[in-house]
Amino acid sequence: MSIADCEEEQGWGVLEGLPGDPMMWVLVFSELAAFGLFLGAFIVAHAVNSAVFASGQAALDVSLAGYNTIVLVTSGWAAARGAASARARESRRARLWLLLAMALGGAFVAIKLVEYAQEIGGGVGLETSVFFTLYFLLTGFHLLHVCLGIIILAVVCRRADPVHVETGTVFWHMVDLVWIVMFPIVYLVR
């Protein structure tokens, strides 16, 4: 039995009206659950070790994280423009928007690596404190998703087919959403 047969036989229910492939939504919801658990652990650990977390947060470069927020949100906007262009059957324009989204995603990665280099150069690592263990694991997990998102956008950019572009941008918007929630929790909330 093929995936298409399963879709016909079982239907997708609530996922049916969403843009892109329903299986991407299944992946996105599972990834959101994983990030939610990770953020929940971060919040609980923060409540238990507030002094350690305050000290750790003070060592972070909030301005770089702020720039990264602007970069990633702008990248999400470019991806949305790419999806709109693909739906309008403007393949060339869709590719240009997706290339911009990928370039901004690459800028996010570069800025995050500069931030990591500053922290590691300052003597901070995974074992420095519970704050930095969770910080590196959480932001590293997100960074991995940014890199995966860039690859997904590159794959869907090749043909710029509306369904594939929408499917790729669904993942990219999940990456945006996670950072928008993660940024204040990790960097700002004392």
NORBEL-V844375 format. One record per helix or strand. SS is the DSSP state (H for helix, E for strand). FROM is the first residue (numbers start at 1). LEN is the number of residues. If there is no record, write none. Layout:
# NORBEL-V844375
ss,from,len
SS,FROM,LEN
SS,FROM,LEN
This chain:
# NORBEL-V844375
ss,from,len
H,3,8
H,13,3
H,22,27
H,50,9
H,62,26
H,91,31
H,130,30
H,162,27
